[in-house]
């Protein structure tokens, strides 16, 4: 039984780690999209002022 528990904890640990990695990846993608939108908004604003 102890072997089954250790195997289950190993699977659970891998699942939790993969969820953590996906959350970090999504956070980085959102931050990158915000920077891209911010830079395109600034460039559009500069073109309208000229």
C-alpha positions in Angstrom: 0.0 0.0 0.0 2.8 2.4 0.8 4.2 1.9 -2.7 0.8 2.9 -4.2 0.7 6.1 -2.0 4.2 7.1 -3.2 3.2 6.5 -6.8 0.1 8.6 -6.4 2.0 11.4 -4.7 4.5 11.3 -7.6 1.7 11.7 -10.2 0.0 14.4 -8.1 3.3 16.3 -7.8 3.9 16.2 -11.6 0.3 17.4 -12.2 0.7 20.3 -9.7 4.0 21.3 -11.2 2.6 21.3 -14.7 -0.3 23.5 -13.6 2.2 25.9 -12.0 4.2 26.1 -15.2 1.1 26.7 -17.3 0.0 29.5 -15.0 3.4 31.2 -15.2 3.4 30.8 -19.0 0.0 32.4 -19.3 1.1 35.3 -17.0 4.1 35.9 -19.2 2.0 35.9 -22.4 -0.5 38.4 -20.9 2.4 40.6 -19.8 3.9 40.5 -23.3 0.6 41.3 -24.9 0.2 44.3 -22.6 3.6 45.6 -23.5 2.9 45.1 -27.3 -0.4 46.9 -26.9 1.2 49.7 -24.9 3.9 50.3 -27.5 1.4 50.3 -30.4 -0.8 52.7 -28.6 2.1 55.1 -28.0 3.2 55.0 -31.6 -0.4 55.6 -32.8 -0.6 58.6 -30.4 2.6 60.1 -31.7 1.4 59.8 -35.3 -1.8 61.6 -34.6 -0.1 64.5 -32.9 2.1 65.3 -35.9 
